[in-house]
Amino acid sequence: MSKLAEFKRLEAQLAAQLQQLDALKNDAELKKEIQFEEKLRALLAEYGMSLRDVINILDPSPRSTPAVVVQRRQRQIKVYKNPNTGEVVETKGGNHKVLKAWREQYGVEAVDSWLQ
C-alpha cells in the first residue's frame, strides 16, 4: 500500500471517529451518566469513602473466596518388596524411579505381585 493510500485511509477513519465523538457529546444518556459519576465522586469525597467501601456496604458477601473446594482423597502408601534383593520401596504412586527400573528388569506383572 502506498503512503498516500494509507494516509487517505487513516484520514477517513479519523473523520469517522470524530463524527462518532460529536454524536456522543450530544447524547442525553451520556450526559446523565457523566453527571451521575460527578455527583457520586463528590459524595464519596464528602464522606471519605472509596468505591470499594460502598461495594462492601451494599454487598458484604465475600467474592474472592472460592465457592467450593473439592479435595482429593489421599493416596495410600503402597509397599513393594523385591524378593530377589530384599529391597523395599514405599510409594504413593507408580511413578517411582526404583519401581520403574524393576518393571523394566522383571516385568510389570512380577513387580505388581510384590505388593505387600
N, CA, C and O atoms as a GROMACS GRO file, in nm:
protein
  464
    1MET      N    1   0.085  -0.116   0.000
    1MET     CA    2   0.000   0.000   0.000
    1MET      C    3   0.090   0.123   0.000
    1MET      O    4   0.188   0.130   0.074
    2SER      N    5   0.055   0.218  -0.084
    2SER     CA    6   0.136   0.339  -0.092
    2SER      C    7   0.109   0.427   0.030
    2SER      O    8   0.008   0.412   0.099
    3LYS      N    9   0.200   0.517   0.052
    3LYS     CA   10   0.185   0.608   0.167
    3LYS      C   11   0.062   0.696   0.150
    3LYS      O   12  -0.007   0.725   0.248
    4LEU      N   13   0.034   0.739   0.027
    4LEU     CA   14  -0.081   0.826   0.004
    4LEU      C   15  -0.211   0.752   0.032
    4LEU      O   16  -0.302   0.809   0.093
    5ALA      N   17  -0.221   0.626  -0.010
    5ALA     CA   18  -0.342   0.547   0.014
    5ALA      C   19  -0.360   0.522   0.164
    5ALA      O   20  -0.471   0.530   0.216
    6GLU      N   21  -0.251   0.493   0.233
    6GLU     CA   22  -0.258   0.472   0.378
    6GLU      C   23  -0.301   0.600   0.448
    6GLU      O   24  -0.382   0.596   0.541
    7PHE      N   25  -0.246   0.715   0.404
    7PHE     CA   26  -0.282   0.844   0.462
    7PHE      C   27  -0.431   0.872   0.445
    7PHE      O   28  -0.497   0.915   0.539
    8LYS      N   29  -0.485   0.846   0.325
    8LYS     CA   30  -0.626   0.871   0.299
    8LYS      C   31  -0.716   0.778   0.381
    8LYS      O   32  -0.821   0.818   0.429
    9ARG      N   33  -0.672   0.653   0.396
    9ARG     CA   34  -0.748   0.557   0.475
    9ARG      C   35  -0.753   0.601   0.621
    9ARG      O   36  -0.860   0.599   0.683
   10LEU      N   37  -0.639   0.640   0.677
   10LEU     CA   38  -0.634   0.685   0.815
   10LEU      C   39  -0.712   0.815   0.836
   10LEU      O   40  -0.776   0.834   0.939
   11GLU      N   41  -0.707   0.903   0.736
   11GLU     CA   42  -0.780   1.029   0.744
   11GLU      C   43  -0.931   1.002   0.746
   11GLU      O   44  -1.004   1.068   0.819
   12ALA      N   45  -0.976   0.906   0.667
   12ALA     CA   46  -1.118   0.870   0.665
   12ALA      C   47  -1.160   0.808   0.798
   12ALA      O   48  -1.269   0.836   0.849
   13GLN      N   49  -1.074   0.723   0.856
   13GLN     CA   50  -1.103   0.664   0.986
   13GLN      C   51  -1.113   0.772   1.093
   13GLN      O   52  -1.202   0.768   1.177
   14LEU      N   53  -1.022   0.867   1.090
   14LEU     CA   54  -1.022   0.977   1.187
   14LEU      C   55  -1.150   1.059   1.174
   14LEU      O   56  -1.210   1.097   1.275
   15ALA      N   57  -1.192   1.088   1.052
   15ALA     CA   58  -1.314   1.165   1.031
   15ALA      C   59  -1.435   1.090   1.086
   15ALA      O   60  -1.524   1.150   1.146
   16ALA      N   61  -1.439   0.958   1.065
   16ALA     CA   62  -1.550   0.877   1.116
   16ALA      C   63  -1.550   0.876   1.268
   16ALA      O   64  -1.657   0.886   1.329
   17GLN      N   65  -1.433   0.865   1.330
   17GLN     CA   66  -1.424   0.864   1.476
   17GLN      C   67  -1.462   1.000   1.533
   17GLN      O   68  -1.528   1.007   1.637
   18LEU      N   69  -1.422   1.108   1.467
   18LEU     CA   70  -1.461   1.242   1.513
   18LEU      C   71  -1.612   1.260   1.505
   18LEU      O   72  -1.672   1.324   1.591
   19GLN      N   73  -1.674   1.206   1.402
   19GLN     CA   74  -1.818   1.213   1.387
   19GLN      C   75  -1.888   1.135   1.500
   19GLN      O   76  -1.988   1.181   1.555
   20GLN      N   77  -1.834   1.018   1.534
   20GLN     CA   78  -1.889   0.939   1.644
   20GLN      C   79  -1.874   1.014   1.776
   20GLN      O   80  -1.965   1.014   1.859
   21LEU      N   81  -1.759   1.079   1.795
   21LEU     CA   82  -1.734   1.155   1.917
   21LEU      C   83  -1.833   1.270   1.930
   21LEU      O   84  -1.886   1.294   2.038
   22ASP      N   85  -1.858   1.341   1.823
   22ASP     CA   86  -1.955   1.451   1.825
   22ASP      C   87  -2.095   1.398   1.858
   22ASP      O   88  -2.169   1.462   1.933
   23ALA      N   89  -2.130   1.284   1.803
   23ALA     CA   90  -2.262   1.226   1.832
   23ALA      C   91  -2.273   1.189   1.979
   23ALA      O   92  -2.378   1.208   2.041
   24LEU      N   93  -2.164   1.136   2.037
   24LEU     CA   94  -2.165   1.100   2.179
   24LEU      C   95  -2.173   1.224   2.268
   24LEU      O   96  -2.239   1.221   2.372
   25LYS      N   97  -2.107   1.332   2.228
   25LYS     CA   98  -2.108   1.454   2.309
   25LYS      C   99  -2.250   1.509   2.322
   25LYS      O  100  -2.283   1.571   2.424
   26ASN      N  101  -2.333   1.488   2.223
   26ASN     CA  102  -2.469   1.540   2.224
   26ASN      C  103  -2.570   1.437   2.276
   26ASN      O  104  -2.690   1.465   2.279
   27ASP      N  105  -2.525   1.321   2.316
   27ASP     CA  106  -2.614   1.214   2.364
   27ASP      C  107  -2.662   1.246   2.506
   27ASP      O  108  -2.581   1.272   2.594
   28ALA      N  109  -2.792   1.243   2.527
   28ALA     CA  110  -2.851   1.276   2.657
   28ALA      C  111  -2.817   1.171   2.762
   28ALA      O  112  -2.792   1.205   2.878
   29GLU      N  113  -2.814   1.043   2.724
   29GLU     CA  114  -2.781   0.936   2.819
   29GLU      C  115  -2.639   0.952   2.871
   29GLU      O  116  -2.614   0.935   2.990
   30LEU      N  117  -2.546   0.984   2.781
   30LEU     CA  118  -2.407   1.004   2.823
   30LEU      C  119  -2.397   1.121   2.919
   30LEU      O  120  -2.324   1.114   3.018
   31LYS      N  121  -2.468   1.228   2.892
   31LYS     CA  122  -2.464   1.344   2.981
   31LYS      C  123  -2.518   1.308   3.119
   31LYS      O  124  -2.464   1.354   3.220
   32LYS      N  125  -2.624   1.224   3.125
   32LYS     CA  126  -2.678   1.181   3.253
   32LYS      C  127  -2.576   1.096   3.329
   32LYS      O  128  -2.560   1.112   3.450
   33GLU      N  129  -2.508   1.004   3.258
   33GLU     CA  130  -2.407   0.919   3.321
   33GLU      C  131  -2.290   1.001   3.374
   33GLU      O  132  -2.242   0.975   3.484
   34ILE      N  133  -2.245   1.099   3.297
   34ILE     CA  134  -2.134   1.184   3.341
   34ILE      C  135  -2.176   1.263   3.465
   34ILE      O  136  -2.099   1.275   3.560
   35GLN      N  137  -2.297   1.317   3.463
   35GLN     CA  138  -2.347   1.392   3.578
   35GLN      C  139  -2.357   1.302   3.701
   35GLN      O  140  -2.320   1.344   3.811
   36PHE      N  141  -2.406   1.180   3.684
   36PHE     CA  142  -2.416   1.085   3.795
   36PHE      C  143  -2.278   1.054   3.852
   36PHE      O  144  -2.260   1.055   3.974
   37GLU      N  145  -2.182   1.028   3.765
   37GLU     CA  146  -2.047   0.996   3.811
   37GLU      C  147  -1.987   1.112   3.889
   37GLU      O  148  -1.924   1.090   3.993
   38GLU      N  149  -2.005   1.234   3.841
   38GLU     CA  150  -1.950   1.351   3.910
   38GLU      C  151  -2.013   1.366   4.049
   38GLU      O  152  -1.943   1.392   4.147
   39LYS      N  153  -2.146   1.349   4.057
   39LYS     CA  154  -2.214   1.360   4.186
   39LYS      C  155  -2.172   1.248   4.280
   39LYS      O  156  -2.152   1.271   4.400
   40LEU      N  157  -2.157   1.127   4.227
   40LEU     CA  158  -2.116   1.014   4.310
   40LEU      C  159  -1.975   1.035   4.365
   40LEU      O  160  -1.951   1.011   4.483
   41ARG      N  161  -1.883   1.080   4.281
   41ARG     CA  162  -1.745   1.103   4.327
   41ARG      C  163  -1.741   1.216   4.430
   41ARG      O  164  -1.664   1.209   4.526
   42ALA      N  165  -1.824   1.319   4.412
   42ALA     CA  166  -1.830   1.427   4.510
   42ALA      C  167  -1.884   1.376   4.644
   42ALA      O  168  -1.834   1.414   4.749
   43LEU      N  169  -1.984   1.290   4.639
   43LEU     CA  170  -2.042   1.234   4.760
   43LEU      C  171  -1.941   1.143   4.831
   43LEU      O  172  -1.929   1.147   4.953
   44LEU      N  173  -1.869   1.063   4.754
   44LEU     CA  174  -1.766   0.976   4.812
   44LEU      C  175  -1.658   1.059   4.879
   44LEU      O  176  -1.612   1.026   4.988
   45ALA      N  177  -1.617   1.167   4.814
   45ALA     CA  178  -1.514   1.255   4.872
   45ALA      C  179  -1.566   1.322   4.998
   45ALA      O  180  -1.491   1.338   5.094
   46GLU      N  181  -1.692   1.360   4.999
   46GLU     CA  182  -1.750   1.428   5.115
   46GLU      C  183  -1.747   1.337   5.239
   46GLU      O  184  -1.722   1.383   5.350
   47TYR      N  185  -1.772   1.208   5.219
   47TYR     CA  186  -1.775   1.114   5.330
   47TYR      C  187  -1.643   1.038   5.347
   47TYR      O  188  -1.631   0.955   5.437
   48GLY      N  189  -1.546   1.065   5.263
   48GLY     CA  190  -1.417   0.998   5.274
   48GLY      C  191  -1.424   0.848   5.246
   48GLY      O  192  -1.355   0.770   5.311
   49MET      N  193  -1.506   0.810   5.153
   49MET     CA  194  -1.524   0.668   5.120
   49MET      C  195  -1.467   0.641   4.981
   49MET      O  196  -1.447   0.732   4.900
   50SER      N  197  -1.442   0.512   4.955
   50SER     CA  198  -1.397   0.471   4.822
   50SER      C  199  -1.506   0.385   4.759
   50SER      O  200  -1.601   0.345   4.827
   51LEU      N  201  -1.493   0.357   4.632
   51LEU     CA  202  -1.590   0.271   4.564
   51LEU      C  203  -1.594   0.132   4.628
   51LEU      O  204  -1.700   0.072   4.640
   52ARG      N  205  -1.478   0.082   4.668
   52ARG     CA  206  -1.470  -0.050   4.732
   52ARG      C  207  -1.547  -0.049   4.864
   52ARG      O  208  -1.614  -0.147   4.896
   53ASP      N  209  -1.539   0.061   4.940
   53ASP     CA  210  -1.614   0.071   5.066
   53ASP      C  211  -1.764   0.063   5.039
   53ASP      O  212  -1.836  -0.007   5.110
   54VAL      N  213  -1.810   0.133   4.937
   54VAL     CA  214  -1.952   0.133   4.903
   54VAL      C  215  -1.996  -0.006   4.860
   54VAL      O  216  -2.104  -0.052   4.899
   55ILE      N  217  -1.916  -0.074   4.781
   55ILE     CA  218  -1.949  -0.210   4.737
   55ILE      C  219  -1.959  -0.303   4.857
   55ILE      O  220  -2.048  -0.387   4.863
   56ASN      N  221  -1.866  -0.289   4.953
   56ASN     CA  222  -1.869  -0.373   5.072
   56ASN      C  223  -1.990  -0.344   5.159
   56ASN      O  224  -2.042  -0.434   5.225
   57ILE      N  225  -2.035  -0.219   5.160
   57ILE     CA  226  -2.154  -0.184   5.237
   57ILE      C  227  -2.279  -0.242   5.170
   57ILE      O  228  -2.364  -0.300   5.237
   58LEU      N  229  -2.288  -0.227   5.040
   58LEU     CA  230  -2.407  -0.273   4.968
   58LEU      C  231  -2.414  -0.424   4.953
   58LEU      O  232  -2.523  -0.482   4.958
   59ASP      N  233  -2.300  -0.489   4.936
   59ASP     CA  234  -2.296  -0.633   4.918
   59ASP      C  235  -2.181  -0.689   5.001
   59ASP      O  236  -2.070  -0.705   4.949
   60PRO      N  237  -2.204  -0.719   5.129
   60PRO     CA  238  -2.094  -0.762   5.216
   60PRO      C  239  -2.047  -0.904   5.193
   60PRO      O  240  -1.949  -0.946   5.255
   61SER      N  241  -2.113  -0.981   5.107
   61SER     CA  242  -2.070  -1.119   5.086
   61SER      C  243  -1.933  -1.120   5.019
   61SER      O  244  -1.911  -1.047   4.922
   62PRO      N  245  -1.840  -1.201   5.069
   62PRO     CA  246  -1.707  -1.206   5.010
   62PRO      C  247  -1.710  -1.268   4.871
   62PRO      O  248  -1.770  -1.373   4.851
   63ARG      N  249  -1.646  -1.202   4.776
   63ARG     CA  250  -1.645  -1.252   4.638
   63ARG      C  251  -1.515  -1.322   4.602
   63ARG      O  252  -1.510  -1.398   4.505
   64SER      N  253  -1.410  -1.298   4.679
   64SER     CA  254  -1.281  -1.352   4.639
   64SER      C  255  -1.260  -1.496   4.685
   64SER      O  256  -1.167  -1.561   4.638
   65THR      N  257  -1.344  -1.547   4.775
   65THR     CA  258  -1.326  -1.684   4.821
   65THR      C  259  -1.392  -1.780   4.723
   65THR      O  260  -1.501  -1.752   4.674
   66PRO      N  261  -1.329  -1.892   4.694
   66PRO     CA  262  -1.389  -1.988   4.603
   66PRO      C  263  -1.513  -2.051   4.666
   66PRO      O  264  -1.520  -2.066   4.788
   67ALA      N  265  -1.609  -2.085   4.585
   67ALA     CA  266  -1.736  -2.138   4.635
   67ALA      C  267  -1.718  -2.272   4.705
   67ALA      O  268  -1.755  -2.287   4.821
   68VAL      N  269  -1.661  -2.367   4.636
   68VAL     CA  270  -1.642  -2.500   4.694
   68VAL      C  271  -1.505  -2.551   4.653
   68VAL      O  272  -1.467  -2.546   4.536
   69VAL      N  273  -1.431  -2.598   4.752
   69VAL     CA  274  -1.301  -2.656   4.724
   69VAL      C  275  -1.313  -2.806   4.743
   69VAL      O  276  -1.338  -2.855   4.853
   70VAL      N  277  -1.294  -2.878   4.635
   70VAL     CA  278  -1.304  -3.024   4.641
   70VAL      C  279  -1.165  -3.079   4.660
   70VAL      O  280  -1.074  -3.056   4.580
   71GLN      N  281  -1.150  -3.154   4.768
   71GLN     CA  282  -1.020  -3.214   4.795
   71GLN      C  283  -1.020  -3.360   4.751
   71GLN      O  284  -1.118  -3.433   4.771
   72ARG      N  285  -0.910  -3.399   4.691
   72ARG     CA  286  -0.896  -3.538   4.652
   72ARG      C  287  -0.860  -3.619   4.776
   72ARG      O  288  -0.796  -3.569   4.868
   73ARG      N  289  -0.903  -3.743   4.776
   73ARG     CA  290  -0.864  -3.827   4.888
   73ARG      C  291  -0.716  -3.859   4.874
   73ARG      O  292  -0.662  -3.870   4.764
   74GLN      N  293  -0.651  -3.874   4.988
   74GLN     CA  294  -0.508  -3.900   4.984
   74GLN      C  295  -0.482  -4.042   4.935
   74GLN      O  296  -0.558  -4.135   4.963
   75ARG      N  297  -0.374  -4.055   4.863
   75ARG     CA  298  -0.336  -4.186   4.813
   75ARG      C  299  -0.278  -4.269   4.926
   75ARG      O  300  -0.213  -4.217   5.017
   76GLN      N  301  -0.304  -4.399   4.919
   76GLN     CA  302  -0.249  -4.488   5.019
   76GLN      C  303  -0.106  -4.525   4.981
   76GLN      O  304  -0.071  -4.534   4.863
   77ILE      N  305  -0.027  -4.547   5.083
   77ILE     CA  306   0.112  -4.586   5.058
   77ILE      C  307   0.114  -4.734   5.020
   77ILE      O  308   0.057  -4.819   5.088
   78LYS      N  309   0.182  -4.762   4.909
   78LYS     CA  310   0.198  -4.900   4.863
   78LYS      C  311   0.342  -4.942   4.892
   78LYS      O  312   0.436  -4.866   4.870
   79VAL      N  313   0.357  -5.062   4.941
   79VAL     CA  314   0.489  -5.113   4.977
   79VAL      C  315   0.520  -5.232   4.886
   79VAL      O  316   0.446  -5.330   4.882
   80TYR      N  317   0.629  -5.221   4.815
   80TYR     CA  318   0.676  -5.329   4.727
   80TYR      C  319   0.806  -5.384   4.785
   80TYR      O  320   0.894  -5.308   4.826
   81LYS      N  321   0.816  -5.518   4.790
   81LYS     CA  322   0.940  -5.579   4.839
   81LYS      C  323   0.993  -5.673   4.732
   81LYS      O  324   0.927  -5.769   4.691
   82ASN      N  325   1.114  -5.643   4.688
   82ASN     CA  326   1.179  -5.724   4.586
   82ASN      C  327   1.229  -5.853   4.652
   82ASN      O  328   1.316  -5.846   4.739
   83PRO      N  329   1.176  -5.970   4.612
   83PRO     CA  330   1.219  -6.095   4.676
   83PRO      C  331   1.363  -6.134   4.638
   83PRO      O  332   1.426  -6.212   4.709
   84ASN      N  333   1.414  -6.081   4.529
   84ASN     CA  334   1.549  -6.115   4.486
   84ASN      C  335   1.654  -6.042   4.568
   84ASN      O  336   1.757  -6.101   4.604
   85THR      N  337   1.630  -5.915   4.600
   85THR     CA  338   1.729  -5.835   4.672
   85THR      C  339   1.687  -5.802   4.814
   85THR      O  340   1.770  -5.762   4.896
   86GLY      N  341   1.559  -5.817   4.845
   86GLY     CA  342   1.508  -5.783   4.977
   86GLY      C  343   1.483  -5.633   4.992
   86GLY      O  344   1.445  -5.587   5.100
   87GLU      N  345   1.505  -5.558   4.886
   87GLU     CA  346   1.487  -5.412   4.891
   87GLU      C  347   1.338  -5.379   4.899
   87GLU      O  348   1.256  -5.443   4.834
   88VAL      N  349   1.305  -5.276   4.979
   88VAL     CA  350   1.166  -5.235   4.999
   88VAL      C  351   1.148  -5.094   4.945
   88VAL      O  352   1.231  -5.006   4.970
   89VAL      N  353   1.038  -5.073   4.870
   89VAL     CA  354   1.006  -4.941   4.817
   89VAL      C  355   0.867  -4.903   4.865
   89VAL      O  356   0.772  -4.979   4.846
   90GLU      N  357   0.856  -4.785   4.928
   90GLU     CA  358   0.726  -4.732   4.970
   90GLU      C  359   0.694  -4.614   4.879
   90GLU      O  360   0.774  -4.521   4.866
   91THR      N  361   0.576  -4.616   4.817
   91THR     CA  362   0.537  -4.510   4.725
   91THR      C  363   0.387  -4.490   4.728
   91THR      O  364   0.311  -4.582   4.761
   92LYS      N  365   0.344  -4.369   4.693
   92LYS     CA  366   0.201  -4.340   4.683
   92LYS      C  367   0.153  -4.350   4.538
   92LYS      O  368   0.033  -4.356   4.513
   93GLY      N  369   0.246  -4.352   4.445
   93GLY     CA  370   0.210  -4.360   4.304
   93GLY      C  371   0.301  -4.457   4.232
   93GLY      O  372   0.393  -4.513   4.291
   94GLY      N  373   0.274  -4.477   4.106
   94GLY     CA  374   0.353  -4.571   4.029
   94GLY      C  375   0.470  -4.508   3.957
   94GLY      O  376   0.538  -4.575   3.879
   95ASN      N  377   0.496  -4.381   3.981
   95ASN     CA  378   0.600  -4.308   3.909
   95ASN      C  379   0.728  -4.302   3.993
   95ASN      O  380   0.790  -4.196   4.005
   96HIS      N  381   0.766  -4.414   4.049
   96HIS     CA  382   0.885  -4.419   4.135
   96HIS      C  383   1.003  -4.472   4.054
   96HIS      O  384   0.989  -4.565   3.975
   97LYS      N  385   1.118  -4.411   4.075
   97LYS     CA  386   1.238  -4.442   3.995
   97LYS      C  387   1.277  -4.590   4.008
   97LYS      O  388   1.298  -4.657   3.907
   98VAL      N  389   1.286  -4.639   4.129
   98VAL     CA  390   1.327  -4.779   4.151
   98VAL      C  391   1.220  -4.874   4.098
   98VAL      O  392   1.252  -4.978   4.040
   99LEU      N  393   1.094  -4.838   4.119
   99LEU     CA  394   0.984  -4.922   4.072
   99LEU      C  395   0.986  -4.934   3.920
   99LEU      O  396   0.963  -5.043   3.866
  100LYS      N  397   1.014  -4.824   3.851
  100LYS     CA  398   1.024  -4.828   3.705
  100LYS      C  399   1.138  -4.919   3.660
  100LYS      O  400   1.124  -4.996   3.566
  101ALA      N  401   1.250  -4.908   3.730
  101ALA     CA  402   1.365  -4.993   3.694
  101ALA      C  403   1.331  -5.140   3.714
  101ALA      O  404   1.365  -5.223   3.630
  102TRP      N  405   1.263  -5.172   3.824
  102TRP     CA  406   1.222  -5.310   3.849
  102TRP      C  407   1.128  -5.359   3.740
  102TRP      O  408   1.140  -5.472   3.693
  103ARG      N  409   1.033  -5.274   3.699
  103ARG     CA  410   0.937  -5.314   3.597
  103ARG      C  411   1.006  -5.342   3.463
  103ARG      O  412   0.966  -5.432   3.390
  104GLU      N  413   1.108  -5.264   3.433
  104GLU     CA  414   1.184  -5.289   3.310
  104GLU      C  415   1.263  -5.419   3.320
  104GLU      O  416   1.272  -5.495   3.224
  105GLN      N  417   1.319  -5.443   3.438
  105GLN     CA  418   1.405  -5.559   3.456
  105GLN      C  419   1.325  -5.689   3.472
  105GLN      O  420   1.357  -5.789   3.408
  106TYR      N  421   1.221  -5.687   3.557
  106TYR     CA  422   1.149  -5.810   3.592
  106TYR      C  423   1.013  -5.823   3.524
  106TYR      O  424   0.957  -5.933   3.522
  107GLY      N  425   0.959  -5.715   3.470
  107GLY     CA  426   0.826  -5.719   3.408
  107GLY      C  427   0.721  -5.662   3.502
  107GLY      O  428   0.735  -5.666   3.625
  108VAL      N  429   0.615  -5.608   3.443
  108VAL     CA  430   0.512  -5.538   3.519
  108VAL      C  431   0.437  -5.636   3.612
  108VAL      O  432   0.415  -5.605   3.729
  109GLU      N  433   0.399  -5.754   3.562
  109GLU     CA  434   0.321  -5.849   3.643
  109GLU      C  435   0.401  -5.896   3.763
  109GLU      O  436   0.348  -5.908   3.873
  110ALA      N  437   0.529  -5.923   3.743
  110ALA     CA  438   0.612  -5.972   3.851
  110ALA      C  439   0.624  -5.865   3.961
  110ALA      O  440   0.611  -5.897   4.079
  111VAL      N  441   0.647  -5.742   3.922
  111VAL     CA  442   0.664  -5.635   4.021
  111VAL      C  443   0.531  -5.610   4.093
  111VAL      O  444   0.530  -5.589   4.214
  112ASP      N  445   0.419  -5.612   4.019
  112ASP     CA  446   0.290  -5.591   4.083
  112ASP      C  447   0.258  -5.702   4.184
  112ASP      O  448   0.185  -5.679   4.281
  113SER      N  449   0.311  -5.821   4.163
  113SER     CA  450   0.287  -5.928   4.258
  113SER      C  451   0.367  -5.911   4.387
  113SER      O  452   0.339  -5.978   4.486
  114TRP      N  453   0.464  -5.823   4.387
  114TRP     CA  454   0.546  -5.796   4.506
  114TRP      C  455   0.479  -5.698   4.602
  114TRP      O  456   0.536  -5.666   4.707
  115LEU      N  457   0.359  -5.649   4.567
  115LEU     CA  458   0.289  -5.554   4.652
  115LEU      C  459   0.254  -5.620   4.783
  115LEU      O  460   0.196  -5.728   4.784
  116GLN      N  461   0.289  -5.558   4.893
  116GLN     CA  462   0.266  -5.612   5.027
  116GLN      C  463   0.126  -5.581   5.073
  116GLN      O  464   0.088  -5.619   5.184
   0.00000   0.00000   0.00000
